[in-house]
């Protein structure tokens, strides 16, 4: 069981994650994009953290809806609409819930992934955030069906997302700014897939170890 407070801690903890990885994500985006992904994610989740300080609610769906609204309003480029859609769909899946079971977490992640794919018209192997989210969610669904524990489900989901992130390196981009480069986009890790992996990796830390202090352990640079 993941409590309302754990979801709130995860979202607030993402501010530290994206602040820590701001330069790294920006460097990745400089190679195939507009060199602003790290800046945008840092700014967006900093604003999210501020907004949540003023939010009093025991409803997980309301937390996620607040995240979506702030990101759509403050994050530039494609990341704002895409991450905003992810959290808005996740919010719909969790509406009215005070706590989340493992099945609820998988459901909200699947809903978020579906929203991103519909909004961005993206599919696996297009060299986008879908390439991290999709294998991560699929692995979580598989383990849920097998009766695995929450910790294992989250950790292996994050590991699958990390591999998906790395697998974007040899791909040619088919969507977004990177697609304009054609074959020159090959050989670069996708920044959106990287930020999506960070999101899942942080979730594994915050949701999988609900009795520990997690912000410091999750705000780490991706190798």
N, C-alpha and C positions, 0 to 999 in steps of 0.2 A: 504494500500500500504506500503510495506517494501522497503526502499531505499537501494541502494548499500552501503551507509555509515553504515546503520544499520546491514547489513550482516557482514561487516568488523568489526564492534564493537562487535558483537556476537562472532565471531571467536577469536578475540583478548581477549575478556572477558573470554573465556574458559581457557586461561592460568591461570587466577586468581582462577577460579573454581577448576581446577585440582591441583594447588599448595596447595590450602586450604584443599583439600580432599586427598592429597597424602598419608598421613599416614593411613587414614581410609580405602582407597582402598587397600593399601598394607596389612593391617591387615586382611581384608576379603580374599584376595588372599593367605595369609599365611595358612589359614585353609584348602583350597582345591586346591591350585595352586602352583605357583613358588615364591610367595611373592614379585612380582615385578610389579604388575599392576599399582599401584599408582605411582611408580617411572617412569615407562614407559610413562604413560599418561602425567605426569608433564613435563618430558623431551621433549616429542613429541610436546606438544602445546606451550612450551617455544620456541622451534625451529620454530614452525609455526608463532608465533608472530614476531620473528626476520625476517623471510622471508617476511612477509607481510609489514614490514617497507620499504622494497626495491621494493615492487610491486606497480606500478602505472597503474591502469586499472579501467574502469567504468563497467566492465563486471562481473556480479555475478558468472557466470560459471568459469571464470578464477580464482577468489578467491578460489572457492571450489576445483578446480583442483590443485592449489598450495598447499592447505591443504593436499590433497590426496598424492601428490608427497613427501612432507616432512614427513608425518606420515609413509609411506611405507619405507622410507629411514632410519628413526631414531627410530621408536618404535619397541621394541623387542617382541618376543613371537607371539601369535596369534593376538594380538591387532593391530599391525601395518598393516598386510594385510587386516584385517577385517574392521577397521576404514578407512583405505586407500580406500578400495573398496566402502565403504559407501559414502565417499565424492566424489569419482570419478564418481559414478553413479549419485549422486546428481548434480554434475557439468554438466554432459551431459544433464540432465533434465532442467538445467537453462542456457544453452549455449546462449550467446548473449544478455541476459536480463540485463537491467539497474536497474530494480526494480521488486519486486515480489508481485503479488496478492495472496490472500489466496489460490486459486487453485494451483498456482505455488509452494507454500510452501508444500502443501499436495503432489503434484506431485514429488517434489524433495525428500521428506521423503519416499514416497513409493518406488521410484527408489533406494534409498539408502538401504532400508530394503530388497528389492528383491536381491540386490547385495550381501548383507551380508548372506542371506539365501543360495544363490547359491554358494558363495565362501566357506562358512563354512559347507555346507550340513546340516544346522541346521533347526529345526522346533520349533514351540511353545512347551513348556514343556520339552525341552532338557536341561534346566538350563543354558542358555547362554544369551547374550545381546539381542537376538531375543525376549525373554520373557518380556522385557521392551519396545523395539521398536515396536513390533507388536501391542499390545493393544493401545499404544500411537497413532500410525498412524491410526489404525482403528477408534478410537474415533474421531480423527481430520476429517477423511473422512466422518463419520456420521454427524458431526456437520456442515461441509461444505455443505453437501447435504440438510440439514435442514435450511440453510440460516443464521446460527449463525455468530456473529461478530468475527473478528480476535482474539480479546482478549480472548473471551470465548473459542474459538476453541483451542488456544494454551494452556491455563491454564488447560482445561479439558484433553487435550492430555497428558500434563505433569503429571496430577493426575493419569491417566490410566497407564502411564508408571511406576509411583511410586508404584502403586498397583501390577503391573506385577513384578516389582523388588522384592517386599516383598513376592510375591507368589512363588518365586524360593526357599525359605527357606525349605519347606517340600519336594521338588523335589529331585530325584536322577539324578545326572548328566549323560548325554548320549553322550556328546561331549567334546573334549579337555582334558586337563590335569586332570581336576576334575573327569572325567569318570573312570579314573584308580582306584579311591577310592571305586567305587561301592556304597554300602549302606552307607558307612562312609561320603559320600558327602551330605547326608540328614541332614537337620538342620542348614545349612549354607547358607547365602545370597550370590548370585552369584556376583562377582566383576564386570564382564562385563555388567550385567544388571544394576548394580548400576551406572557405568560410563555413560551408555546410558541414564538412567533417568536424570543424572546431565546435560547431553547435551540438553535434551528436556526442562528441567526446566529452564536452562539458556536462551534457545530460547524464552520461554514464557515471560521472563523478558525483554529481549532486543527487541524483535519484538512487544510485546504487549504494551510496554510503550515507544514508539519511541522518545518522547520528554524529557525523564528523564535520569539522570545519573544512570547507571545500574550496573557497575562492582562490586561495593561494596555490592549491595543488592543480587547479585547472587552467590557470592563466599562463600557458606555456607556449613557447615558440614551436611550430611544427618543423621537424627536420626535413 
